[in-house]
Amino acid sequence: MIGARLRRKLTQGLHERRRRGAFCRPFSGLTPQRLLLLTVDHRIPQSQIFPFHFLSDRLREAWQAEVREADIDTYLADPNYGPNGATVVAFQSQFDLSEAGAEAILACIEARNPGARRVYLDWFAPTDLRLAGVVGPKVDLYVTKHLLRDRARYARPVYGDTTLMEHFGRRFGLAHEVTQFPIPEGFWDKLLLGPSFVTAGFMLPDFAAGRWPEGPRPIDLHARIAVGGTPWYEAMRGECQQAVDRLRGVNAVTGIGIGHHRFMAEMRQSKVCFSPFGYGEVCWRDYEAVLTGAVLVKQDMGHVETDPDIFEAGETYVPVAWDLSDFEDRVRWLLADEAARRRIARAAFERLHDYAASGRFVEQMAPMLAGRAAVGLAS
């Protein structure tokens, strides 16, 4: 385990050095496709970027594409920083991107990469499409990590600004403003559903390797739940913590404030992992549970579409009601049924292993690199 941790740390260190050097060097000019990624330097948006580098050889083979990356803030401020002449520019932004901010980014992209195909990478946690109206009309493709299955819900106002904020705000009687993010005409034809946290640098290589985590699991339930935050988040997370606290005779790990390596080590020793909603439905912990072989328990995700999909009820995770009324029953069933635990955890692991090992990400990104329109997402 120490050896694996050291290798992972060295690999991550090498990747960060390349981000500051080799990844932002000029294009070689030897490939017809030149993809420039303009990125936000934070671990969540970076999880969306890592697979482009990890699978760069396959991208070159499949689409004759060369990949470069540059920090978007530096690229906008310094005309001498980063490569020019891309044929495709995919960019991230902060959560509060304005119309003026979008215009400035796109003007810079056009000036330094004339005629390039423009792609927006939405890395945000909520399932809303709040920037569809801001960047949608200005780009050729909009890539997101998850969507509401019922696309009609995007046309309705929300009590708050996310699906979760609306539900828990009404449930706990909180005062929220009604919000509606406009979906511009033609947007659905530009939308592409990409992967979520499975592509993070500390997970994708391990899923590709496919080493199933064997070993004893003395911890019944892993449930470290941070509660502090906005009022609706505190109410939702507090209810989750109370549901765990009510369990009797269950060896549960709770509390917060530990390092990630210890967190993952605990997960590898856990039979079941409770991963409640965060500010968005899909969380890091969903994929960390799968990677470590713990059965994922989570509020019902039937309204969310992801690809690859680890939210197939009873097959790759165990859903519980949003009010947690069946939480104890579901947990006790899993603790009593080792065969069910192994079946569900293994199915989820194999689904993500197949995705990572096959390099399906390369085909998934075809609309970005080959100029194909996304098909079937508006249905």
N, C-alpha and C positions, 0 to 999 in steps of 0.2 A: 504493500500500500504506500509506503514511504517512497519507493522507487517510482511508482506511477505518479504520485503527487509531484515529485521533483521533475519528472519528464514533462508533466503538464505545465509546470511553472516555467521551465526553460522554453517550451514551445510558445507559450503566451508572451514571454519576454522577447523572443525572436520576432514574433508577429508585430509587436508594438514598435520595435526598431525598424522593421520594414515599412510600417505605416508612416514613420517620420522620414524615411529615406527612399528605398527602392520603389515603394508603391506610388510615390508622387513624382518619379522621374518622367522625362518626356517619353512620348510614344516612340516605338522603334520605326514605325512606318512600314513594317513588313506584313501587316495584316489589313484586310479590307474593313474589318470592324474594329473600332476603337472605343471602348467603354470607359467613361470617366465617372467615378462615384464621388459626389460632393457630400460629405458626411458630417454628422454631429458627433463630437468626441465624448460619448457616454456609453456605458455598457449596454443599455437597452437598445438604442439605435445601432450600435456596433454589432449586436447579434444579428441584425438584418443584413449586414455587410459581409461578415466573415465568409459565408459560403462562396462568394464571388472569387475570393482569393484561394480558399481551400480547394475549389474545383476549377481553378483557372486553366489547367491543362485540358480538362474536358470542354470548357467553354471555347478554347482555341480550336480544339479538334472538331467540335460540332458546328460552331458558328464563325470560325476564323476570327475570333475576337480576342483582343488584347485588353487587359484590365488594369486600370490605374485608380488610385484613390487620393483625394485631397480634402483637407479640412475646409468646410464651406466658408467659415468666417474669414480664414486667412486668404482663401481663393478670391473672395469678394474684395478684400482690402488691398491685396498685393498683386499687381498685374504680372510680376515676375515669378510668382510662386505657382507651382503645379503645371501640369501639361496642358497644351492647347491642341486644337485640331481633332477633337473627338467626333465620332459619328453618332454616338449616343451619350447623352449626359443624364445620369440619374441622380437626383438630389433629395436630401432630407432637409428638414427645417425644425425650428422650435414650435412648440404647441400653439403659440399665439401669433403665428405668421399673419401679417396684414396684407391687404391688396398692394400697398406700396412696397412692402418687403418682397412680395412675390414678383412684382414688376422689376425690382432692382436685381434680383437673382437671375431672372430670365434674360434681362438685358445683358448682364455680364456673360452668361452662358453663350448667347448669340454672338457677342463681340469676339469672344475667344474661341468659339467653336461654331463657325457659321454653318447654318443648315442642319445642325445636329438634331437628332430625334430627342425630345425632352420627356423625361419620366420622373414622376414624383413618387417618393418612397415614404409612405405613411407608416411610422413605427409606433404610433400611440396605442395606449392600453385600451381605451373604450372602443366599443363596436360602432360608435357613431362615425360619420364621415364629415366632420366639421369643416374640413378644408376643401371639400369638393367644389364649393362655390368660389373659393379664392383661387385655387390653382387649376381646377378641372378644365375650364375653357382654354387655358393657356398651355396645356401639356398634351402629349400624344398618348400617354398611358399613365394610369394612377394605380400603384401597387399597394395593397393593404394586407395585413396579417390575419384578419378575421372579419366576418360579416354577419349581420343578422340574416337568418334564412328567409324570413319574410321581408322582402325588399319594400313592400308597401309601408312598413313601419317608418321608413326614412322620410315619407311624405307627410307624416303626422307630427304635430308639436309634442314636445317632451316636457314633463314636469321636472325641471332641472336641466341638465344638459347631457345626460347619458341614460341608457336603459336602466342601469342599476340605481342611479340617483333617483329616477322616477319611481321605481318600485319601492325602494326602501324609504324614500321621502314620504310617500303616501302611507306606507305601512306604519311608520313611526310618527306620523303627524307633523312632519317638519315643513317649514316654510321655504318653498323653492319658487323661483321664477320660471315661467314657461318659456322654452327655447325652441327654435326650429332652425336647423341648418339647411339652406337651400341646396337642392340637387339640380344642377344645370342640365339643360337639354343636351342629349347625346352622351351624358356622363357614363351611363351603364355600358356603352360600347367601348369605353376606354378603361374599364375597371378590370384589374387582374388580382386574383386571390393568390398570394404567396404564402410561404411558410411562416410559422411563429417561432418560439424560442428554441425549437429543436436545432436551429442553425447557429446557436451561440458557440463561441470558440472552445469552451470547456465541455461542450456536449457533442457537437457534430462528429468530431473524430472518434470519440468513444462509441457513439452509436454505429458509425461506419465499421469499426473494428468488431462489434457484435459480441463482446465478451459478457455473457450473462452473469450477473452478480450472485454467485453462490455464497453460502456461509450461514451461520446461525443468526436468528432474528429474535433476540430476547425482548425487544421493545414492541409492545402491542400496537401502540398508536403514536405516530409522530404528529404533534399538533402545536408547533410553536407559532403563536398568532400575535402579530403586532396589532394593537387596537387603536392607538392614537391617530387622529386625523380630522377630517371634516366631520360635521355632525352625522350625516347619513352613514359615513364609513365607520365611525366609532360605534354607532348603534348596531350596524350589521355585524361588525367584527366582535363587538362585545357579546352579542347573542351567540356567536360561534364559540367564543371562549366559555360562556356559561354552559353550553351543551357539552363541551368536553369536561368541564368541572363536575358536572352531574354524574358522570360515569363512575361506577363503583367496581372495584376489583379488576380494573384495567390498568396496565402499566403504560401510562401515557407520558411522553416527554413534552413539556410545555415551557413557557417563558421565552424571552428574547435576549438579544445581545451577545450572541456567540459568533465566532468566525465561520466563514463559508466552508472551510475544510472540515471543521468539526460537525457542522450542520450536515454535510454530505455523508460523513462517517456514521452519524446517527441514523440517517435515512437508510443506509445499507444494512443496518441492524434492525430495521422496523418492518413489521408485517403490513401495516396499513398507514397511509399518509392522508391526513385531512388537509386539503388545500382550498380554503375558502376563497370566495371572490376577493379581488383587490379593487383598485379603482376601475379596472376592466375585468371582464370575465376570465380571460386567459391569463395565467400567471406563470412565472418561472417555475414555481414549485410543482406544477402539473407535470412538467417534463423532467424535473429532477427526480420526482417520485418514480417515473417510468424508468429512467436511467439506472436508478439504484435498486429496482426490483420490488419496490413497495407498491401495494395496491392503492390506486388513486381513488379517494372519496371526495366528492365535490358537489356543491349545489347543481341541480339539473342544468345541463348545457345544451338541451335539445333545441334551443333557439339560435345557437351559434354555429356558423359554418367555418371550418378550418381545413387546411390541406398541407401536410397529412393530418388525418383526423384521429385523435386519440380519445374522442368523446362519444364513443359508441356504447350506449348504456348496457351494462351487464356483460360486455365483451372486452372492452379496454379500460373501463372505469366503472365505478359504482355511484350513480347519482343519488342525491338525497333532496328532499323537498326544500324550497327556499326558506321556509319557516323552521326547518330542521326537526319537524315533528316525527320523522322516522329515522333520525340520525342514530340514536342508540341501537335500535333494532338492526340497522344495516351494519354497524360496526360489530355488534356481538355476533351476527351471522358470519361475517368474514373471519372473525377470530376463531370461531368454532369449525370453520370449513377450510382446511388447509388446501384441499384440491381446488376449490373455487379460487382461493387467493392465487395459487400458482398459475392457474389457467388464465385469469384476467391479467395478472401482472406480466406474464410471458407474452400474451397476445399483444399487449400494448408495446412491449419492448421490441418484439419482432416487427411490428408495423413501422416503428421509427428506424430500426436497423435496416429494413428493406429500403426505406426512403433514402437513408444516408449512404448505404453501400452502393445502391444502384446509380447514384448521382442524378436522380430524377429532377433535382433542382434545375439542372441545365435545360431540360425540356420544358419545365415549368416556366422558365424565363424566356422561352422562345418569343412571345409577343414583344418583349423588350428588344431583343437582339435581331430577330428576323423580321420585325415589322408586321407581325400577324395581329389581327384584332382579337381581343379576348372574346370567347364565345360561351354563351349559355349562362352567364352570371346574372343576367337580369331576370331570369325566369323564376 
